[in-house]
Amino acid sequence: MLLGNRVLDKSKLTRIPGDIDNDDFDIEMIHLDPNSTRYTTGQSGTTKRKLRGAAGAFMEFFGVSAAIGGRKKQRDILKALISVLKTIKTRQNINFRAPNAQVDVRPLKATGSCFTIVCPGQLARLAAGKHGFFFRRLESETQSFLFLNAHSNDNHPNYREDPSCMEAVYTGMKNPAPLESAKDGLYDLVIVASSPEQREQAVRQVERKLKVFDYAMQKYTGSLEQIIEGLEEREAAEEERKRKQREEEEEAAAVVDVAASILSLRASDSSSYRPSWGCCCPSSSSSSCCCCCCCCC
């Protein structure tokens, strides 16, 4: 096995009997580009530690190659998380937690290691806290990994049939539910952890956080999509009403302009009108004319 320019002889590795003494335990190498190595490691190795904790596997870098070890499921989770990071980082170079990146989470779902909570975008940002503080603390406490993903049927198994998928619904006193929270669209809060206990603990903490904002979790029914569709229909109807109002105002303004033009034309013709005939009065001056023919004809 190549480690950069060195060779790792797996026969010299010592296997420790116990929990990892399993037939599917192995070590494999994956090769990354320099950028992938940098953001997978993170500042002071923070991201690498989070990935290892969430996957339950170990990972060490040798140049641009990484040795990952663990059971097959753990290695699959770790490789899927690295792929997730690569996709998000490629689409958004500012913050790898950016929710506008669409990630295919089906490989993670296939490992049975992740839980999805569908929620409005505004709620997701409120729950994350300033600079994502709540998510980062949660990752550290529960050995999990969290990220926001754009809600999409193309990159996720059937939401309705997925037992590890729930949605956040509004339970507050406002009536109707605050549609403003849905204007930014829907996002999937994906919680990844190889341990079911750790994953359940992270989900319960997120649930308590959502209750602060008067939201509760329930089995996915697609109710949020209905809210979005209702909001879109309402906005479309409002746009149509405004369009018709603009057209009516433009027509009224056009009528006023035509009427003003007609009045102006009549006033101009009246001021410039002069009789073309001569005065029948014997007076030599038309100013002293006493005949009414000039004024009444």
C-alpha positions as CSV (number, residue, x, y, z in Angstrom):
1,M,0.0,0.0,0.0
2,L,1.5,3.3,-1.1
3,L,1.7,6.2,1.5
4,G,2.8,9.1,-0.6
5,N,6.3,8.0,-1.6
6,R,6.4,5.3,1.1
7,V,4.9,1.8,1.2
8,L,2.8,0.5,4.1
9,D,3.3,-3.2,4.9
10,K,-0.1,-4.2,6.3
11,S,1.3,-7.5,7.6
12,K,3.3,-5.5,10.2
13,L,0.2,-3.9,11.6
14,T,-0.8,-5.3,15.0
15,R,-4.5,-6.3,15.3
16,I,-5.9,-5.6,18.8
17,P,-8.4,-8.3,19.8
18,G,-11.8,-7.1,21.0
19,D,-14.4,-4.8,19.4
20,I,-12.5,-4.3,16.2
21,D,-11.7,-7.9,15.7
22,N,-14.1,-8.4,12.9
23,D,-13.8,-9.8,9.4
24,D,-14.8,-6.6,7.7
25,F,-12.2,-4.4,9.5
26,D,-9.7,-3.1,7.1
27,I,-7.5,-0.1,6.1
28,E,-7.8,1.4,2.7
29,M,-6.2,4.4,1.0
30,I,-8.1,7.2,-0.8
31,H,-6.4,9.8,-2.9
32,L,-7.4,13.5,-2.7
33,D,-6.4,16.6,-4.4
34,P,-4.5,19.2,-2.3
35,N,-7.6,21.4,-1.9
36,S,-9.7,18.4,-0.7
37,T,-6.9,17.5,1.8
38,R,-6.9,21.1,3.2
39,Y,-10.6,21.5,3.8
40,T,-11.0,17.8,5.0
41,T,-8.4,18.5,7.6
42,G,-9.8,21.8,8.7
43,Q,-8.1,24.4,10.9
44,S,-5.9,22.6,13.4
45,G,-7.4,19.3,12.3
46,T,-10.9,20.3,13.6
47,T,-12.8,18.9,10.6
48,K,-10.8,15.7,10.5
49,R,-11.7,15.0,14.2
50,K,-15.4,15.7,13.5
51,L,-15.4,13.3,10.6
52,R,-13.6,10.6,12.5
53,G,-16.0,11.0,15.4
54,A,-19.1,10.9,13.3
55,A,-18.0,7.9,11.2
56,G,-16.4,5.9,14.0
57,A,-13.3,5.3,11.9
58,F,-9.8,6.7,11.9
59,M,-8.2,8.8,9.2
60,E,-4.6,9.9,8.8
61,F,-3.1,11.9,5.9
62,F,0.1,11.1,4.1
63,G,0.6,13.8,1.6
64,V,-2.5,14.0,-0.6
65,S,-3.5,10.4,0.4
66,A,-5.5,9.4,3.4
67,A,-5.5,6.1,5.2
68,I,-8.9,5.3,6.6
69,G,-9.5,2.3,8.9
70,G,-12.5,0.7,10.5
71,R,-15.3,-1.6,9.7
72,K,-16.8,-1.5,6.2
73,K,-19.8,0.6,7.3
74,Q,-17.6,3.0,9.2
75,R,-15.3,3.4,6.2
76,D,-18.3,3.9,3.9
77,I,-19.7,6.7,6.1
78,L,-16.3,8.4,6.2
79,K,-15.9,8.3,2.5
80,A,-19.4,9.5,1.9
81,L,-18.8,12.5,4.3
82,I,-15.6,13.4,2.4
83,S,-17.6,13.3,-0.8
84,V,-20.2,15.6,0.8
85,L,-17.6,18.1,1.8
86,K,-16.0,18.0,-1.6
87,T,-19.4,18.7,-3.3
88,I,-20.3,21.6,-0.9
89,K,-16.8,23.1,-1.1
90,T,-16.9,23.0,-4.8
91,R,-20.2,24.9,-5.0
92,Q,-19.5,27.4,-2.2
93,N,-15.9,28.4,-1.5
94,I,-16.8,30.7,1.4
95,N,-18.4,28.4,3.9
96,F,-18.7,24.7,3.5
97,R,-21.8,24.6,5.6
98,A,-23.6,26.8,3.0
99,P,-27.1,25.6,2.5
100,N,-27.4,26.5,-1.2
101,A,-25.3,23.6,-2.3
102,Q,-27.3,20.5,-3.3
103,V,-25.6,17.3,-2.1
104,D,-26.6,13.8,-3.0
105,V,-27.2,12.2,0.4
106,R,-28.3,8.8,-0.9
107,P,-24.9,7.2,-0.3
108,L,-25.1,8.4,3.4
109,K,-28.7,7.1,3.6
110,A,-27.6,3.8,2.3
111,T,-25.3,3.4,5.3
112,G,-28.2,4.0,7.7
113,S,-26.1,6.7,9.5
114,C,-28.0,9.9,8.9
115,F,-31.3,11.5,10.0
116,T,-33.1,14.3,8.0
117,I,-35.2,17.1,9.3
118,V,-37.0,19.2,6.7
119,C,-37.4,22.8,7.8
120,P,-37.8,26.3,6.4
121,G,-34.6,28.1,5.6
122,Q,-35.1,30.9,8.1
123,L,-35.8,28.4,10.9
124,A,-32.6,26.4,10.0
125,R,-30.5,29.6,10.3
126,L,-32.1,30.5,13.7
127,A,-31.5,27.0,15.0
128,A,-27.9,27.0,13.9
129,G,-27.2,30.1,16.0
130,K,-24.7,32.9,15.3
131,H,-21.9,31.6,13.0
132,G,-23.4,28.1,13.5
133,F,-22.4,28.0,17.2
134,F,-25.2,25.6,18.2
135,F,-24.4,23.1,15.5
136,R,-20.7,23.1,16.2
137,R,-21.3,22.6,19.9
138,L,-23.8,19.8,19.2
139,E,-21.2,18.0,16.9
140,S,-18.7,18.1,19.7
141,E,-21.1,16.8,22.4
142,T,-22.6,14.0,20.4
143,Q,-19.8,13.0,18.0
144,S,-22.0,13.8,15.0
145,F,-21.7,15.8,11.9
146,L,-24.4,18.3,10.7
147,F,-24.9,20.2,7.5
148,L,-27.7,22.0,5.7
149,N,-28.7,20.7,2.2
150,A,-31.1,22.2,-0.3
151,H,-34.4,20.3,-0.2
152,S,-34.6,18.2,-3.3
153,N,-36.3,15.0,-4.3
154,D,-33.5,14.4,-6.8
155,N,-30.8,14.1,-4.1
156,H,-32.7,12.3,-1.4
157,P,-34.6,9.0,-1.1
158,N,-38.4,9.3,-1.1
159,Y,-39.1,11.6,1.9
160,R,-42.4,10.0,2.7
161,E,-41.1,6.5,2.7
162,D,-37.9,7.3,4.6
163,P,-38.3,6.3,8.3
164,S,-35.3,8.6,9.3
165,C,-37.0,11.7,7.9
166,M,-39.1,14.2,9.8
167,E,-40.4,17.8,9.2
168,A,-40.6,20.8,11.4
169,V,-44.2,22.2,11.7
170,Y,-45.3,25.5,13.3
171,T,-47.2,25.1,16.6
172,G,-47.3,28.7,17.8
173,M,-50.3,31.0,18.4
174,K,-50.0,33.0,15.2
175,N,-52.7,32.2,12.7
176,P,-52.0,31.4,10.0
177,A,-48.5,30.0,10.4
178,P,-45.8,32.5,9.7
179,L,-45.2,32.1,5.9
180,E,-42.3,34.5,6.1
181,S,-40.2,31.6,7.4
182,A,-40.9,29.7,4.2
183,K,-39.9,32.4,1.8
184,D,-36.3,31.2,1.6
185,G,-37.4,27.8,0.6
186,L,-37.0,24.5,2.4
187,Y,-33.8,22.9,3.6
188,D,-32.7,19.5,4.9
189,L,-30.9,19.5,8.2
190,V,-28.8,16.3,7.9
191,I,-27.4,14.7,11.1
192,V,-24.8,12.1,10.6
193,A,-23.4,9.7,13.2
194,S,-22.4,6.0,13.0
195,S,-23.7,5.3,16.5
196,P,-27.6,5.2,16.8
197,E,-27.3,6.5,20.4
198,Q,-25.3,9.5,19.3
199,R,-27.6,10.2,16.4
200,E,-30.7,10.0,18.6
201,Q,-29.1,12.3,21.1
202,A,-28.3,14.9,18.4
203,V,-31.9,14.6,17.0
204,R,-33.4,15.2,20.5
205,Q,-31.3,18.3,21.1
206,V,-32.3,19.7,17.7
207,E,-35.9,19.0,18.6
208,R,-35.6,20.9,21.8
209,K,-33.9,23.8,20.0
210,L,-36.8,24.0,17.5
211,K,-39.4,24.2,20.3
212,V,-37.8,27.5,21.3
213,F,-39.1,28.9,18.0
214,D,-42.5,27.3,18.3
215,Y,-41.8,24.4,16.0
216,A,-42.3,20.7,16.6
217,M,-41.1,17.6,14.7
218,Q,-43.5,15.2,13.1
219,K,-43.4,12.4,10.6
220,Y,-42.8,13.8,7.1
221,T,-46.1,14.5,5.3
222,G,-45.2,17.2,2.9
223,S,-47.1,19.9,4.7
224,L,-44.2,22.4,4.3
225,E,-44.4,22.0,0.5
226,Q,-48.1,22.8,0.7
227,I,-47.2,26.0,2.6
228,I,-44.6,26.9,0.0
229,E,-47.1,26.2,-2.8
230,G,-49.8,28.3,-1.0
231,L,-47.2,31.1,-0.6
232,E,-46.3,30.9,-4.3
233,E,-50.0,31.0,-5.3
234,R,-50.6,33.9,-3.1
235,E,-47.6,35.8,-4.5
236,A,-48.7,35.0,-8.0
237,A,-52.2,36.2,-7.4
238,E,-50.8,39.4,-5.8
239,E,-48.5,40.0,-8.8
240,E,-51.5,39.5,-11.2
241,R,-53.6,42.0,-9.2
242,K,-50.7,44.5,-9.3
243,R,-50.3,44.0,-13.0
244,K,-54.0,44.6,-13.7
245,Q,-53.9,47.7,-11.5
246,R,-50.9,49.0,-13.4
247,E,-52.7,48.4,-16.7
248,E,-55.8,50.2,-15.5
249,E,-53.8,53.2,-14.3
250,E,-51.9,53.4,-17.6
251,E,-55.2,53.3,-19.5
252,A,-56.7,56.1,-17.3
253,A,-53.5,58.2,-17.7
254,A,-53.7,57.7,-21.5
255,V,-57.4,58.9,-21.5
256,V,-56.4,61.9,-19.5
257,D,-53.6,62.7,-21.9
258,V,-55.9,62.5,-24.9
259,A,-58.5,64.7,-23.3
260,A,-55.8,67.3,-22.4
261,S,-54.5,67.2,-25.9
262,I,-57.9,67.8,-27.4
263,L,-58.6,70.8,-25.0
264,S,-55.2,72.3,-25.8
265,L,-55.8,72.0,-29.5
266,R,-59.2,73.6,-29.3
267,A,-57.8,76.5,-27.2
268,S,-55.1,77.0,-29.7
269,D,-57.5,77.1,-32.6
270,S,-59.8,79.5,-30.8
271,S,-57.0,82.0,-30.0
272,S,-55.6,82.1,-33.5
273,Y,-59.1,82.5,-35.3
274,R,-59.6,85.7,-37.3
275,P,-62.5,86.5,-39.7
276,S,-61.4,86.5,-43.4
277,W,-64.0,88.9,-44.7
278,G,-64.0,92.7,-44.9
279,C,-66.1,94.9,-42.7
280,C,-69.3,96.3,-44.3
281,C,-69.3,99.3,-42.1
282,P,-68.5,102.6,-44.1
283,S,-66.2,103.6,-41.3
284,S,-62.6,103.6,-42.5
285,S,-61.2,102.0,-39.4
286,S,-62.2,98.5,-38.3
287,S,-61.5,99.4,-34.7
288,S,-64.3,102.0,-34.8
289,C,-66.6,99.6,-36.6
290,C,-70.1,99.8,-35.2
291,C,-71.4,97.0,-37.3
292,C,-72.2,93.7,-35.6
293,C,-71.5,91.6,-38.7
294,C,-67.8,91.2,-37.6
295,C,-68.8,89.8,-34.2
296,C,-71.9,87.9,-34.9
297,C,-71.2,86.4,-38.3
